[in-house]
Amino acid sequence: MDLHLLIDNLTNPALLFFILGLLAVRLKSDLNIPESSSKFISLYLLFSIGFKGGQELSHSEFTAEIIYAVIAGLLLALVVPIYSFFILKKKMTAENAGAIAAAYGSVSAVTFLTAISFLELQSIEYGGHMVAVMALMEAPSIMIGLILISMFVKKKNSTPSFKKVLHHSLTNGSVLLILGSLIIGWIASDAQAQGIEPFTTDIFKGFLAVFLLDMGLVSGRHLAGFLKQGTFATGFAIILPLINGCVIALLSGLFLVSDGNRLLLTVLAASASYIAVPAAMKLAVPKANPGLYVPMALAITFPMNITIGLPLYLTLIQYF
């Protein structure tokens, strides 16, 4: 791994704000981001990346690489939850295993946004179509998780309502906003997009830093209680994403040309959802414990990916 690349990523202001959030919790500070502000920043980030992705997509030729990226993303969303479930099922109930498997088959929009910021710091180009790949990976993994739960849970009253969950996964605010922004950005002309460029581009990194500060605060509050529940979940939250990421970093060279697109696909394979999947599982599988799958994705996998993962994956992509 390139030591300079690792140091550069570790000194990224956005990451340092995340660490500041963790430190604030450790010091028992009263530092807090109001829930309404946090929600607005989340919506802003999804809107901004979706709109910019749509603009990039409007300038991109429809190539085989785009098709390969979409197919690869959908396959990951279908396959990762399956083998994750059977690994988790050895130590957990079917409900918990299914919820966690769905989270790790799905994606983290914030990790994706951080990866984009990382690519921009490295002056590496990427395709706007990768935003669409990210959005398309949410619903399939949720459905696979629910199918697996229904196969292993015998009681009828524990069987999830697929109609409700399918509707929820497709109309989930984060999925709908990023897909809608992508379409609007694709439709808008360059002149129209330039009119809101200060909002979609100039202030993006500042809002990302504040959001990661909030994520640090949330992660710090979940981390202590989660670690008391054993080493298996912690090990899974570190090892499986690293394996997924390293494998895709190497294999993506077979069908993708751009280093930026390869890194974004790798991050999608290595990340875990802590927004759309928990919301869907809360509705469909109330017996699944959010005290497991939320901290695993948010407090373990997320910081691992943005500290160790990004420079490791990019190194593998560039050298192999």
FENBELDA-V42488 format. One record per pair of residues at least 4 apart in sequence whose ideal C-beta (glycine too) atoms are under 7 Angstrom apart, sorted by the first residue. I is the first residue (numbers start at 1). J is the second residue. D is the distance in whole Angstrom. If there is no record, write none. Layout:
# FENBELDA-V42488
i:I j:J d:D
i:I j:J d:D
This chain:
# FENBELDA-V42488
i:1 j:6 d:6
i:1 j:311 d:6
i:1 j:312 d:6
i:1 j:315 d:5
i:2 j:6 d:7
i:2 j:311 d:7
i:2 j:315 d:6
i:3 j:7 d:6
i:4 j:8 d:6
i:5 j:9 d:6
i:5 j:311 d:5
i:5 j:314 d:7
i:5 j:315 d:7
i:6 j:10 d:6
i:6 j:311 d:5
i:7 j:11 d:6
i:8 j:121 d:7
i:9 j:15 d:7
i:9 j:118 d:6
i:9 j:310 d:6
i:9 j:311 d:5
i:10 j:15 d:7
i:10 j:307 d:6
i:11 j:16 d:7
i:12 j:16 d:7
i:12 j:121 d:7
i:13 j:17 d:6
i:13 j:209 d:6
i:14 j:18 d:7
i:14 j:114 d:6
i:14 j:117 d:6
i:14 j:205 d:7
i:14 j:208 d:5
i:14 j:209 d:5
i:14 j:212 d:5
i:15 j:19 d:7
i:15 j:212 d:7
i:15 j:306 d:6
i:15 j:307 d:7
i:16 j:20 d:6
i:17 j:21 d:7
i:17 j:209 d:5
i:17 j:212 d:5
i:17 j:213 d:4
i:17 j:216 d:7
i:18 j:22 d:7
i:18 j:212 d:4
i:18 j:213 d:7
i:18 j:215 d:6
i:18 j:216 d:4
i:18 j:303 d:7
i:19 j:23 d:6
i:19 j:216 d:6
i:20 j:24 d:6
i:20 j:213 d:6
i:20 j:216 d:6
i:21 j:25 d:7
i:21 j:213 d:5
i:21 j:214 d:7
i:21 j:215 d:7
i:21 j:216 d:2
i:21 j:217 d:4
i:21 j:220 d:6
i:22 j:26 d:6
i:22 j:216 d:5
i:22 j:219 d:6
i:22 j:220 d:5
i:23 j:27 d:6
i:24 j:29 d:4
i:24 j:31 d:4
i:24 j:217 d:6
i:25 j:217 d:6
i:25 j:220 d:3
i:25 j:221 d:6
i:26 j:220 d:6
i:31 j:217 d:7
i:32 j:217 d:7
i:33 j:37 d:6
i:33 j:38 d:5
i:33 j:213 d:7
i:33 j:214 d:4
i:33 j:217 d:7
i:34 j:38 d:7
i:35 j:39 d:6
i:36 j:40 d:6
i:37 j:41 d:6
i:38 j:42 d:6
i:38 j:214 d:5
i:39 j:43 d:6
i:40 j:44 d:6
i:41 j:45 d:6
i:41 j:207 d:5
i:41 j:210 d:6
i:41 j:211 d:5
i:42 j:46 d:7
i:42 j:211 d:7
i:43 j:47 d:6
i:43 j:177 d:6
i:44 j:48 d:6
i:44 j:207 d:6
i:45 j:49 d:6
i:45 j:113 d:6
i:45 j:207 d:6
i:45 j:208 d:6
i:45 j:211 d:6
i:46 j:50 d:6
i:46 j:109 d:6
i:46 j:174 d:6
i:46 j:177 d:5
i:46 j:178 d:5
i:46 j:181 d:7
i:47 j:51 d:6
i:47 j:177 d:6
i:47 j:181 d:5
i:48 j:52 d:6
i:48 j:200 d:5
i:48 j:204 d:5
i:49 j:53 d:6
i:49 j:113 d:6
i:49 j:116 d:7
i:49 j:131 d:6
i:49 j:178 d:7
i:50 j:54 d:6
i:50 j:131 d:6
i:50 j:177 d:7
i:50 j:178 d:4
i:50 j:181 d:3
i:50 j:182 d:5
i:50 j:185 d:7
i:51 j:55 d:7
i:51 j:181 d:5
i:51 j:184 d:6
i:51 j:185 d:4
i:51 j:200 d:5
i:52 j:56 d:6
i:52 j:128 d:7
i:52 j:185 d:6
i:52 j:200 d:6
i:52 j:201 d:7
i:53 j:57 d:6
i:53 j:128 d:4
i:53 j:131 d:3
i:53 j:182 d:5
i:53 j:185 d:6
i:54 j:58 d:6
i:54 j:128 d:7
i:54 j:181 d:7
i:54 j:182 d:4
i:54 j:183 d:6
i:54 j:184 d:6
i:54 j:185 d:2
i:54 j:186 d:4
i:55 j:59 d:7
i:55 j:128 d:7
i:55 j:185 d:5
i:55 j:193 d:5
i:56 j:60 d:6
i:56 j:127 d:6
i:56 j:128 d:2
i:57 j:128 d:4
i:57 j:129 d:5
i:57 j:182 d:7
i:57 j:186 d:5
i:58 j:186 d:5
i:60 j:127 d:6
i:60 j:128 d:6
i:60 j:129 d:6
i:62 j:66 d:6
i:64 j:68 d:6
i:65 j:69 d:6
i:65 j:256 d:6
i:65 j:257 d:6
i:65 j:261 d:7
i:66 j:70 d:7
i:66 j:127 d:7
i:66 j:129 d:5
i:67 j:71 d:6
i:68 j:72 d:6
i:68 j:255 d:4
i:68 j:256 d:6
i:69 j:73 d:6
i:69 j:129 d:6
i:69 j:130 d:7
i:69 j:133 d:5
i:69 j:256 d:6
i:69 j:261 d:6
i:69 j:265 d:6
i:70 j:74 d:6
i:70 j:133 d:6
i:70 j:136 d:7
i:71 j:75 d:6
i:72 j:76 d:6
i:72 j:255 d:7
i:72 j:265 d:6
i:73 j:77 d:6
i:73 j:133 d:4
i:73 j:136 d:6
i:73 j:137 d:5
i:73 j:265 d:7
i:73 j:268 d:6
i:74 j:78 d:6
i:74 j:136 d:6
i:74 j:137 d:7
i:74 j:140 d:6
i:75 j:79 d:6
i:76 j:80 d:5
i:76 j:137 d:7
i:76 j:268 d:7
i:76 j:269 d:5
i:77 j:105 d:5
i:77 j:106 d:7
i:77 j:137 d:4
i:77 j:140 d:4
i:77 j:141 d:4
i:78 j:140 d:5
i:78 j:144 d:6
i:79 j:83 d:7
i:80 j:84 d:6
i:80 j:104 d:6
i:80 j:105 d:4
i:80 j:244 d:6
i:81 j:85 d:6
i:81 j:101 d:4
i:81 j:102 d:6
i:81 j:104 d:7
i:81 j:105 d:3
i:81 j:141 d:5
i:81 j:144 d:4
i:81 j:145 d:5
i:82 j:144 d:6
i:83 j:87 d:6
i:84 j:88 d:6
i:84 j:100 d:7
i:84 j:101 d:4
i:84 j:104 d:5
i:84 j:105 d:7
i:84 j:240 d:6
i:85 j:89 d:6
i:85 j:97 d:5
i:85 j:98 d:6
i:85 j:101 d:4
i:85 j:148 d:5
i:87 j:236 d:7
i:88 j:92 d:5
i:88 j:97 d:4
i:88 j:100 d:6
i:88 j:101 d:6
i:88 j:236 d:7
i:89 j:94 d:6
i:89 j:97 d:4
i:91 j:232 d:5
i:92 j:96 d:4
i:92 j:97 d:5
i:93 j:97 d:7
i:94 j:98 d:6
i:94 j:149 d:5
i:94 j:152 d:4
i:94 j:153 d:5
i:95 j:99 d:6
i:95 j:149 d:6
i:95 j:153 d:7
i:95 j:285 d:5
i:95 j:287 d:4
i:95 j:288 d:4
i:96 j:100 d:6
i:96 j:288 d:5
i:96 j:289 d:6
i:96 j:292 d:6
i:97 j:101 d:6
i:98 j:102 d:6
i:98 j:145 d:4
i:98 j:146 d:7
i:98 j:148 d:5
i:98 j:149 d:4
i:98 j:285 d:7
i:98 j:288 d:7
i:99 j:103 d:7
i:99 j:145 d:6
i:99 j:281 d:4
i:99 j:285 d:6
i:99 j:288 d:4
i:99 j:293 d:5
i:100 j:104 d:6
i:100 j:292 d:6
i:100 j:293 d:5
i:100 j:296 d:6
i:101 j:105 d:6
i:101 j:145 d:5
i:101 j:148 d:7
i:102 j:106 d:6
i:102 j:141 d:5
i:102 j:142 d:5
i:102 j:144 d:7
i:102 j:145 d:3
i:102 j:277 d:5
i:102 j:281 d:7
i:103 j:272 d:5
i:103 j:273 d:5
i:103 j:277 d:4
i:103 j:293 d:5
i:103 j:297 d:5
i:104 j:240 d:6
i:104 j:272 d:5
i:105 j:141 d:3
i:105 j:144 d:6
i:105 j:145 d:7
i:106 j:137 d:6
i:106 j:138 d:5
i:106 j:141 d:4
i:106 j:142 d:7
i:106 j:272 d:7
i:106 j:273 d:4
i:106 j:276 d:6
i:106 j:277 d:5
i:107 j:112 d:6
i:107 j:134 d:5
i:107 j:137 d:5
i:107 j:138 d:7
i:107 j:268 d:5
i:107 j:271 d:5
i:107 j:273 d:6
i:108 j:112 d:6
i:108 j:271 d:4
i:108 j:272 d:6
i:108 j:273 d:6
i:108 j:274 d:7
i:108 j:297 d:7
i:108 j:302 d:6
i:109 j:113 d:6
i:109 j:134 d:7
i:109 j:174 d:6
i:109 j:178 d:7
i:109 j:275 d:7
i:110 j:114 d:6
i:110 j:211 d:7
i:110 j:215 d:7
i:111 j:115 d:6
i:111 j:267 d:6
i:111 j:271 d:4
i:111 j:302 d:6
i:111 j:305 d:5
i:111 j:306 d:6
i:112 j:116 d:7
i:112 j:134 d:5
i:112 j:264 d:7
i:112 j:267 d:6
i:112 j:268 d:7
i:112 j:271 d:7
i:113 j:117 d:7
i:113 j:208 d:6
i:114 j:118 d:6
i:114 j:306 d:5
i:115 j:119 d:6
i:115 j:263 d:6
i:115 j:264 d:6
i:115 j:267 d:4
i:115 j:310 d:6
i:116 j:120 d:7
i:116 j:126 d:7
i:117 j:121 d:7
i:117 j:205 d:6
i:117 j:208 d:6
i:118 j:122 d:7
i:118 j:310 d:5
i:119 j:124 d:4
i:119 j:126 d:6
i:119 j:260 d:5
i:119 j:263 d:6
i:124 j:259 d:6
i:124 j:260 d:5
i:125 j:258 d:7
i:125 j:260 d:5
i:126 j:130 d:6
i:126 j:258 d:6
i:126 j:260 d:3
i:126 j:261 d:6
i:126 j:264 d:6
i:127 j:258 d:6
i:127 j:261 d:5
i:129 j:133 d:7
i:130 j:134 d:7
i:130 j:261 d:6
i:130 j:264 d:4
i:131 j:135 d:7
i:131 j:178 d:7
i:131 j:182 d:6
i:132 j:136 d:6
i:132 j:182 d:6
i:133 j:137 d:7
i:133 j:268 d:7
i:134 j:268 d:6
i:135 j:175 d:6
i:135 j:178 d:5
i:135 j:179 d:5
i:135 j:182 d:7
i:137 j:141 d:7
i:137 j:268 d:6
i:138 j:142 d:7
i:138 j:169 d:6
i:138 j:172 d:7
i:138 j:175 d:5
i:138 j:276 d:5
i:139 j:143 d:6
i:139 j:169 d:4
i:139 j:170 d:6
i:140 j:144 d:6
i:141 j:145 d:6
i:142 j:146 d:7
i:142 j:165 d:6
i:142 j:169 d:5
i:142 j:277 d:6
i:142 j:280 d:5
i:143 j:147 d:6
i:143 j:166 d:7
i:144 j:148 d:6
i:145 j:149 d:6
i:146 j:150 d:6
i:146 j:160 d:5
i:146 j:162 d:6
i:146 j:165 d:6
i:146 j:284 d:6
i:147 j:151 d:6
i:148 j:152 d:7
i:149 j:153 d:6
i:149 j:160 d:6
i:149 j:285 d:6
i:150 j:159 d:5
i:150 j:160 d:6
i:153 j:158 d:4
i:153 j:159 d:7
i:158 j:287 d:7
i:160 j:165 d:6
i:160 j:284 d:4
i:160 j:285 d:6
i:161 j:165 d:6
i:161 j:284 d:6
i:162 j:166 d:6
i:163 j:167 d:6
i:164 j:168 d:6
i:164 j:283 d:6
i:164 j:284 d:7
i:165 j:169 d:6
i:165 j:280 d:6
i:165 j:283 d:7
i:165 j:284 d:4
i:166 j:170 d:6
i:167 j:171 d:6
i:168 j:172 d:6
i:168 j:280 d:5
i:168 j:283 d:6
i:169 j:175 d:7
i:169 j:276 d:7
i:169 j:280 d:5
i:170 j:175 d:7
i:171 j:176 d:6
i:172 j:176 d:7
i:172 j:276 d:5
i:172 j:279 d:6
i:172 j:280 d:7
i:173 j:177 d:6
i:174 j:178 d:6
i:174 j:275 d:5
i:174 j:276 d:6
i:175 j:179 d:6
i:175 j:276 d:6
i:176 j:180 d:6
i:177 j:181 d:6
i:178 j:182 d:6
i:179 j:183 d:7
i:180 j:184 d:6
i:181 j:185 d:6
i:182 j:186 d:6
i:183 j:187 d:6
i:184 j:188 d:6
i:185 j:193 d:7
i:188 j:192 d:4
i:188 j:193 d:5
i:189 j:193 d:7
i:190 j:194 d:6
i:193 j:197 d:7
i:196 j:200 d:6
i:197 j:201 d:5
i:198 j:202 d:5
i:199 j:203 d:7
i:203 j:207 d:6
i:204 j:208 d:6
i:205 j:209 d:6
i:206 j:210 d:7
i:207 j:211 d:6
i:208 j:212 d:6
i:209 j:213 d:7
i:210 j:214 d:7
i:211 j:215 d:6
i:212 j:216 d:6
i:213 j:217 d:7
i:214 j:218 d:6
i:215 j:219 d:6
i:216 j:220 d:6
i:217 j:221 d:7
i:218 j:222 d:7
i:218 j:298 d:6
i:219 j:223 d:6
i:219 j:298 d:5
i:219 j:299 d:4
i:219 j:303 d:7
i:222 j:226 d:6
i:222 j:294 d:7
i:222 j:295 d:4
i:222 j:298 d:6
i:222 j:299 d:5
i:223 j:227 d:6
i:223 j:295 d:6
i:223 j:299 d:4
i:225 j:291 d:7
i:226 j:291 d:7
i:226 j:295 d:4
i:226 j:299 d:6
i:227 j:234 d:7
i:229 j:233 d:6
i:231 j:235 d:6
i:232 j:236 d:6
i:233 j:237 d:6
i:233 j:292 d:6
i:233 j:296 d:6
i:234 j:238 d:7
i:234 j:300 d:6
i:235 j:239 d:6
i:236 j:240 d:5
i:237 j:296 d:4
i:237 j:300 d:4
i:237 j:301 d:5
i:238 j:242 d:6
i:238 j:300 d:6
i:238 j:304 d:6
i:239 j:243 d:6
i:240 j:244 d:6
i:241 j:245 d:6
i:241 j:270 d:4
i:241 j:271 d:7
i:241 j:272 d:7
i:241 j:301 d:5
i:241 j:304 d:7
i:241 j:305 d:6
i:242 j:246 d:6
i:242 j:270 d:7
i:242 j:309 d:7
i:243 j:247 d:6
i:244 j:248 d:6
i:244 j:269 d:5
i:244 j:270 d:5
i:245 j:249 d:6
i:245 j:266 d:5
i:245 j:269 d:6
i:245 j:270 d:3
i:245 j:309 d:6
i:245 j:313 d:5
i:246 j:250 d:7
i:246 j:316 d:6
i:247 j:251 d:6
i:248 j:252 d:5
i:248 j:265 d:6
i:248 j:266 d:5
i:248 j:269 d:4
i:249 j:262 d:7
i:249 j:266 d:5
i:249 j:313 d:5
i:249 j:316 d:4
i:249 j:317 d:5
i:250 j:316 d:6
i:250 j:320 d:6
i:252 j:256 d:5
i:252 j:262 d:4
i:252 j:265 d:5
i:252 j:266 d:6
i:253 j:262 d:7
i:253 j:320 d:7
i:256 j:261 d:5
i:256 j:262 d:5
i:256 j:265 d:7
i:258 j:262 d:7
i:259 j:263 d:6
i:259 j:317 d:5
i:259 j:318 d:6
i:260 j:264 d:6
i:261 j:265 d:6
i:262 j:266 d:6
i:262 j:317 d:5
i:263 j:267 d:6
i:263 j:313 d:6
i:263 j:314 d:6
i:263 j:317 d:6
i:264 j:268 d:6
i:265 j:269 d:7
i:266 j:270 d:6
i:266 j:313 d:5
i:267 j:271 d:6
i:267 j:305 d:7
i:270 j:305 d:6
i:270 j:309 d:6
i:271 j:301 d:7
i:271 j:305 d:6
i:272 j:296 d:7
i:272 j:297 d:4
i:272 j:301 d:5
i:273 j:277 d:4
i:273 j:297 d:6
i:274 j:278 d:6
i:274 j:294 d:6
i:274 j:297 d:4
i:274 j:298 d:4
i:275 j:279 d:7
i:276 j:280 d:6
i:277 j:281 d:6
i:278 j:282 d:6
i:278 j:290 d:6
i:278 j:293 d:7
i:278 j:294 d:6
i:280 j:284 d:6
i:281 j:285 d:5
i:281 j:288 d:5
i:282 j:286 d:7
i:282 j:290 d:7
i:288 j:293 d:7
i:290 j:294 d:5
i:291 j:295 d:7
i:292 j:296 d:6
i:293 j:297 d:6
i:294 j:298 d:6
i:295 j:299 d:4
i:295 j:300 d:7
i:296 j:300 d:5
i:296 j:301 d:6
i:297 j:301 d:5
i:297 j:302 d:7
i:298 j:302 d:5
i:300 j:304 d:6
i:301 j:305 d:6
i:302 j:306 d:7
i:303 j:307 d:6
i:304 j:308 d:6
i:304 j:309 d:6
i:305 j:309 d:4
i:305 j:310 d:7
i:306 j:310 d:6
i:308 j:312 d:6
i:309 j:313 d:6
i:310 j:314 d:6
i:311 j:315 d:6
i:312 j:316 d:7
i:313 j:317 d:6
i:314 j:318 d:6
i:315 j:319 d:6
i:316 j:320 d:6
